[in-house]
Amino acid sequence: MFEEQFQAVSANPSLAMCAILCTFLGAMYLGRMVLGLLSLVFDIFLNPGLSLTRFGAGQGHWAVVTGATDGIGKQFALDLARRKFNVLIIARNPAKLDAVVEEIRAVNPESAVKQFQLDFAHPTEAQYLELKALLDELTVSVLVNNVGVSHDMPVPFHLETEERINDIVSVNIKAMLKMTHMVVPQMISRSRGLIINSGSFVATVPTPLLSVYSGSKAFVSTWSQALGAELQSKGVIVEHLNTYFVVSAMSKIRRSSFMIPTPDVYVRKVLSRIGVRGGSNVPFTSSPILGHALADWAVDNFFSRRFWLMYNLTLHQDIRKRALKKRELAAKEY
Ligand SMILES: NC(=O)c1ccc[n+]([C@@H]2O[C@H](COP(=O)([O-])OP(=O)(O)OC[C@H]3O[C@@H](n4cnc5c(N)ncnc54)[C@H](OP(=O)(O)O)[C@@H]3O)[C@@H](O)[C@H]2O)c1
């Protein structure tokens, strides 16, 4: 049967040409998939990335972390102190700031540590002037633009409050622009700097019912790529993190798994893979956790973007239903 088909194709030059072309394209596609997977494995397990010494670790340089009193941001502050940076932490809550300062001192008594209280959703010009004056006094070589807020639960755009929409835009976009604009001139002047921007998988696969959060992270992705290209010749590295889920207050996930690391596992991996793309195909972007990298690879290689978008819609419709039911039950119990 197969032999007959082969002879029929060989006898017809156009069919034979077509078959060769299809085989060639198929092999190219498969080859691209396999190469992507191999490079992912190399990056995650073997590629050491850039050393933090290049950015001033152990040389009296400062790392600035926004949203540093909880979750991923707090872990960045602790790990950067552990790796011999002085650390400036910024967040809203003074008691939480005090507590993290103490934790940093315990982790590395030799690191200098400062705190600055700021609500990035409602900053005043005077507060930014004060922060700029403080930053200008320090040798800032690492900026972790970590602070981020999302919707309280999946919600259709037309039902979201104007207040929450403004908060997401101010915290996730404006704060990142303002912080970077204040710090990047001194990094350029020394030809030395690392800017880590907290992105999210919701930028890779747009997420209905979290549309403003998703859009804000798409901004972070696009802006980070453009900025990364602008700054690479000036000795300043931009690293956009394409993060899937991490255990935290924001994700409302308490248990870690293969796909969901704890902040300490996540941040340790990020800091040991600077400049390494992991599973991401997007310039200046990294997903250094195996589970996240495989998710990136799967989205790149299987099904259409529309498929993933509609999958996300169904997923978040279900999450909303469950969250509403939980809220209803809680209200009844109260
Ligand atoms: N966790 C995940 O699964 C996940 C996934 C993808 C991306 N990300 C991104 O990772 C980043 C960190 O997320 P996370 O899960 O670690 O969050 P988190 O646990 O909720 O911590 C948020 C931090 O930001 C501070 N913060 C919140 N609103 C603020 C405001 N208006 N002004 C100043 N500080 C504020 C909080 O402290 P105070 O309340 O004391 O101010 C806290 O220190 C975010 O950009 C998020 O979008 C997280």
The ligand as an SDF file (V2000), in Angstrom:
LIG
                    3D

 48 52  0  0  0  0  0  0  0  0999 V2000
    2.8270   35.6560   42.9130 N   0  0  0  0  0  0  0  0  0  0  0  0
    2.6120   35.3160   41.6660 C   0  0  0  0  0  0  0  0  0  0  0  0
    2.0870   34.2330   41.3730 O   0  0  0  0  0  0  0  0  0  0  0  0
    3.0360   36.2400   40.5570 C   0  0  0  0  0  0  0  0  0  0  0  0
    2.9200   35.7870   39.2390 C   0  0  0  0  0  0  0  0  0  0  0  0
    3.3070   36.6150   38.2020 C   0  0  0  0  0  0  0  0  0  0  0  0
    3.8210   37.8710   38.4770 C   0  0  0  0  0  0  0  0  0  0  0  0
    3.9140   38.3070   39.7640 N   0  0  0  0  0  0  0  0  0  0  0  0
    4.4090   39.6630   39.9940 C   0  0  0  0  0  0  0  0  0  0  0  0
    5.4020   39.6480   41.0090 O   0  0  0  0  0  0  0  0  0  0  0  0
    5.3620   40.8670   41.7460 C   0  0  0  0  0  0  0  0  0  0  0  0
    5.2920   40.5650   43.2340 C   0  0  0  0  0  0  0  0  0  0  0  0
    4.1410   39.7840   43.4890 O   0  0  0  0  0  0  0  0  0  0  0  0
    3.8920   39.0260   44.8760 P   0  0  0  0  0  0  0  0  0  0  0  0
    3.0420   37.8680   44.5690 O   0  0  0  0  0  0  0  0  0  0  0  0
    5.1610   38.8450   45.5980 O   0  0  0  0  0  0  0  0  0  0  0  0
    2.9980   40.1200   45.6470 O   0  0  0  0  0  0  0  0  0  0  0  0
    2.6170   40.2310   47.1930 P   0  0  0  0  0  0  0  0  0  0  0  0
    3.0210   39.0330   47.9490 O   0  0  0  0  0  0  0  0  0  0  0  0
    1.1940   40.6700   47.2210 O   0  0  0  0  0  0  0  0  0  0  0  0
    3.5400   41.4510   47.6980 O   0  0  0  0  0  0  0  0  0  0  0  0
    3.3370   42.7270   47.1840 C   0  0  0  0  0  0  0  0  0  0  0  0
    4.3160   43.6980   47.8100 C   0  0  0  0  0  0  0  0  0  0  0  0
    4.0550   44.9870   47.2540 O   0  0  0  0  0  0  0  0  0  0  0  0
    3.7330   45.9160   48.2900 C   0  0  0  0  0  0  0  0  0  0  0  0
    2.7040   46.8170   47.7900 N   0  0  0  0  0  0  0  0  0  0  0  0
    1.4600   46.4900   47.3730 C   0  0  0  0  0  0  0  0  0  0  0  0
    0.8100   47.5920   46.9700 N   0  0  0  0  0  0  0  0  0  0  0  0
    1.6550   48.6270   47.1460 C   0  0  0  0  0  0  0  0  0  0  0  0
    1.5560   50.0200   46.9130 C   0  0  0  0  0  0  0  0  0  0  0  0
    0.4420   50.5800   46.4660 N   0  0  0  0  0  0  0  0  0  0  0  0
    2.6110   50.7990   47.1870 N   0  0  0  0  0  0  0  0  0  0  0  0
    3.7600   50.2570   47.6890 C   0  0  0  0  0  0  0  0  0  0  0  0
    3.9150   48.9500   47.9160 N   0  0  0  0  0  0  0  0  0  0  0  0
    2.8680   48.1400   47.6620 C   0  0  0  0  0  0  0  0  0  0  0  0
    3.2740   45.0460   49.4570 C   0  0  0  0  0  0  0  0  0  0  0  0
    3.5730   45.6260   50.7050 O   0  0  0  0  0  0  0  0  0  0  0  0
    2.6680   46.6300   51.5490 P   0  0  0  0  0  0  0  0  0  0  0  0
    1.2900   46.0580   51.5080 O   0  0  0  0  0  0  0  0  0  0  0  0
    3.3090   46.6800   52.8690 O   0  0  0  0  0  0  0  0  0  0  0  0
    2.7940   47.9310   50.8490 O   0  0  0  0  0  0  0  0  0  0  0  0
    4.1540   43.8310   49.3040 C   0  0  0  0  0  0  0  0  0  0  0  0
    5.4260   44.0950   49.8650 O   0  0  0  0  0  0  0  0  0  0  0  0
    4.1630   41.6510   41.2110 C   0  0  0  0  0  0  0  0  0  0  0  0
    4.5890   42.5900   40.2720 O   0  0  0  0  0  0  0  0  0  0  0  0
    3.3250   40.5830   40.5350 C   0  0  0  0  0  0  0  0  0  0  0  0
    2.5340   41.1170   39.5020 O   0  0  0  0  0  0  0  0  0  0  0  0
    3.5310   37.5160   40.8110 C   0  0  0  0  0  0  0  0  0  0  0  0
  1  2  1  0
  2  3  2  0
  2  4  1  0
  4  5  1  0
  4 48  2  0
  5  6  2  0
  6  7  1  0
  7  8  2  0
  8  9  1  0
  8 48  1  0
  9 10  1  0
  9 46  1  0
 10 11  1  0
 11 12  1  0
 11 44  1  0
 12 13  1  0
 13 14  1  0
 14 15  2  0
 14 16  1  0
 14 17  1  0
 17 18  1  0
 18 19  2  0
 18 20  1  0
 18 21  1  0
 21 22  1  0
 22 23  1  0
 23 24  1  0
 23 42  1  0
 24 25  1  0
 25 26  1  0
 25 36  1  0
 26 27  1  0
 26 35  1  0
 27 28  2  0
 28 29  1  0
 29 30  1  0
 29 35  2  0
 30 31  1  0
 30 32  2  0
 32 33  1  0
 33 34  2  0
 34 35  1  0
 36 37  1  0
 36 42  1  0
 37 38  1  0
 38 39  2  0
 38 40  1  0
 38 41  1  0
 42 43  1  0
 44 45  1  0
 44 46  1  0
 46 47  1  0
M  CHG  2   8   1  16  -1
M  END
$$$$
